[in-house]
Amino acid sequence: MRIGDLRHRITLQKEERARDSYGGEQLQWVDFARVWAAIYPLNGREYFAAQQINAEVSTKIVIRYLKGVEPTMRINFKDRYFEVLSVIHVAERKKELQLMCKEVV
């Protein structure tokens, strides 16, 4: 990953429970972090390999290492949302994370 590749501004969001005015609980998405990212739609061979792991993977998003990123999160990029399916800590060196995602329509 080169610095110039991180040209997209994304927001990582996590789901939290919140009390509504009636005392009930509702799930809502709350911003976790706003970071720079590289977004790669998976092409032929990558997509085929990813399908063997999870048939829904359609996009790889690469960010600098950030503690606390989990596969239960989602990503907001402009007017699009991506569900994080897996978080790959590349070489366990605390330099970058690869987020395997599917776009939510």
C-alpha positions as CSV (number, residue, x, y, z in Angstrom):
1,M,0.0,0.0,0.0
2,R,1.3,3.4,-1.0
3,I,0.2,6.7,0.6
4,G,-1.2,7.9,-2.7
5,D,-3.5,4.9,-2.9
6,L,-5.4,6.1,0.2
7,R,-7.4,8.8,-1.6
8,H,-11.0,8.0,-0.5
9,R,-12.4,9.4,2.8
10,I,-14.6,6.8,4.5
11,T,-16.4,6.6,7.8
12,L,-16.4,3.4,9.8
13,Q,-19.6,2.9,11.8
14,K,-20.6,0.5,14.5
15,E,-24.0,-0.5,15.7
16,E,-25.1,0.5,19.2
17,R,-28.2,0.2,21.2
18,A,-29.9,3.5,22.3
19,R,-32.9,4.2,24.4
20,D,-35.8,5.9,22.6
21,S,-38.2,8.3,24.3
22,Y,-40.5,5.4,25.3
23,G,-37.8,3.5,27.1
24,G,-37.3,0.9,24.4
25,E,-34.1,0.0,22.8
26,Q,-33.3,0.8,19.2
27,L,-30.2,-0.1,17.2
28,Q,-28.5,2.7,15.4
29,W,-25.2,3.3,13.5
30,V,-22.7,5.5,15.3
31,D,-19.5,6.8,13.7
32,F,-16.4,5.0,15.0
33,A,-13.7,6.7,12.9
34,R,-13.2,8.7,9.7
35,V,-10.1,7.5,7.8
36,W,-8.4,7.5,4.4
37,A,-8.8,4.4,2.3
38,A,-8.1,2.6,-0.9
39,I,-11.2,1.0,-2.5
40,Y,-10.8,-1.9,-4.9
41,P,-13.8,-3.5,-6.6
42,L,-12.7,-7.2,-6.9
43,N,-12.0,-8.3,-10.4
44,G,-12.2,-11.8,-12.0
45,R,-9.6,-13.9,-10.2
46,E,-9.9,-12.1,-6.9
47,Y,-13.6,-12.2,-6.9
48,F,-13.6,-16.0,-7.7
49,A,-11.2,-16.6,-4.8
50,A,-13.2,-14.5,-2.5
51,Q,-16.4,-16.3,-3.4
52,Q,-14.9,-19.5,-2.1
53,I,-14.7,-17.9,1.3
54,N,-17.9,-15.8,1.1
55,A,-20.1,-15.5,-1.9
56,E,-21.0,-11.9,-1.0
57,V,-17.6,-10.3,-1.1
58,S,-17.5,-7.6,-3.8
59,T,-15.0,-5.0,-2.6
60,K,-11.7,-4.8,-0.8
61,I,-11.1,-1.6,1.3
62,V,-7.6,-1.0,2.6
63,I,-6.9,1.4,5.5
64,R,-4.0,2.1,7.8
65,Y,-4.0,-0.1,11.0
66,L,-6.7,1.0,13.4
67,K,-7.4,-0.8,16.7
68,G,-10.9,-1.9,17.3
69,V,-12.1,-2.5,13.7
70,E,-14.4,-5.5,13.6
71,P,-16.5,-7.4,11.1
72,T,-19.7,-6.2,12.7
73,M,-19.1,-2.7,11.4
74,R,-20.1,-1.0,8.2
75,I,-18.5,1.6,6.0
76,N,-20.1,4.8,4.7
77,F,-18.4,6.1,1.5
78,K,-20.2,9.1,-0.1
79,D,-23.8,7.8,-0.6
80,R,-22.9,4.1,-0.5
81,Y,-22.7,1.6,2.4
82,F,-20.5,-1.5,2.7
83,E,-21.0,-4.3,5.2
84,V,-17.6,-5.5,6.6
85,L,-17.5,-9.3,6.3
86,S,-13.9,-9.8,7.4
87,V,-10.9,-7.9,8.7
88,I,-7.5,-9.0,7.6
89,H,-4.5,-7.7,9.6
90,V,-1.9,-7.9,6.9
91,A,1.3,-9.6,8.2
92,E,0.3,-8.8,11.8
93,R,2.6,-5.7,11.6
94,K,0.1,-3.0,12.7
95,K,0.5,-1.2,9.4
96,E,-2.7,-1.9,7.4
97,L,-6.0,-3.6,7.5
98,Q,-7.8,-5.2,4.5
99,L,-11.6,-5.1,4.9
100,M,-13.5,-7.6,2.7
101,C,-16.9,-6.1,2.1
102,K,-20.2,-6.3,0.3
103,E,-22.1,-3.3,-0.9
104,V,-25.5,-2.9,0.8
105,V,-28.2,-1.7,-1.6
